[in-house]
Amino acid sequence: MQNGSPLRLHIPESRFRPGDTPDFSYLDLPKAGEAKRPKVDAKASATRDLAYGLVRVMDDKGAATGPWNPKLDAETLRKGLRAMLLTRALDERMFRAQRQGKTPFYMKCTGEEAVSVAAALAMNPDDMCFASYRQQGLLIARNWPVLDLMCQVYANSGDRLKGRQLPVLYSVREASFFSLSGNLGTQFPQAVGWAMASAYKRDTRIAATWIGEGASAEGDFHHALTFAAVYHAPVILNLVNNQWAISSSQEVAGGEETTFASRAIGFGIPGIRVDGNDFLAVYAVTRWAAERARSNHGPTLIELFTYRAAAHSTSDDPSRYRPRDEYEHWPLGDPIDRLKAHLIVRKEWDEARHKELAAEVDAHADAENKKAQKLGVHGGGPFHDPGTIFEDIYKEMPWHLREQQAEMARMKASKP
């Protein structure tokens, strides 16, 4: 056999670069209400169309339609709207604080608020969350004080974590929110392991976890899916496809060839792709996956199809790798505007009430931010006592740390 043409290595490229005019007409977006809703005990193969399609509930005018319509009461929807507005208000203030030098780092979730808020409301309050660094809405939807989150970002004297974590890497045991890790992908195997332990102990709580599409290229993603499938772990595996990692498009992580939800099918796990900016759709699919897990039918992989409107972090300049106005062309809109439109269509909301709520949320965020800054800001103090470095690490402190702790106490006592 003679050699043919030389082999070529394929390097995925993003569709649009700085200076280009974004055009998302290539996306095959089904109409709202078209996706079928299988039974919660469905086999993975029965979700194939859902893995390649897109679950949508709200149409372009805000009306809810189709079998995935969760038919939520207006009070729950207003609660979700407020939580999304407060999440965005928190982001805006912490972003400004970083630019003012009051904290070294922050990560916004602008455009992705429904991903976390709708999911939180669809689960039980004590279900364990293994989040990534863009799901602060989980804690806000679970009514955790914004003041506490701000103190952690500032690493001030009110920070329960005592300045030991990078800003935005929250940890809230009381809200069933597992400590965040700066290493990407670790959340998936951690959540699967926790869910397996919950089932082994005959508990009733399930786990849910979130990573970005870029982190799905890590081995942790595949290891987690293997264990989840084999042991039918009661876990919801959320993959947030917001189109961009820190500087590479979702194509680099494998999104050029297929959907991320379709990866689940090969593991024997149902895969569902959902409009991540549709609050009702995210709620409905999460509720379905939670019921499946709680009924001992195993895990579900959910791909949340959304868009990262802001920079990856305050260390990132997205204008260097994507058009500045790309988010304005995103065809699935803004999750807050869409939920607002849905409530108005149902005659449960209006522009005046929305303006009033936005003002109330902004005033609350401003007031809490002032309280937090009175407790100190990063680099300006006051700080926690250095002696706290020995606390909260081991259940029983080892001998060498006890010696170091005693030495520090002697040094402090000897100072005039």
PyMOL commands that set and color helices and strands:
alter all, ss='L'
color gray80, all
select helices_A, chain A and resi 24-26+44-52+74-99+113-122+136-141+146-154+173-175+187-200+214-217+219-231+250-253+263-267+279-294+318-320+326-329+335-345+351-374+386-390+399-414
alter helices_A, ss='H'
color red, helices_A
select strands_A, chain A and resi 128-130+207-212+235-241+271-275+300-305
alter strands_A, ss='S'
color yellow, strands_A
deselect
rebuild
show_as cartoon
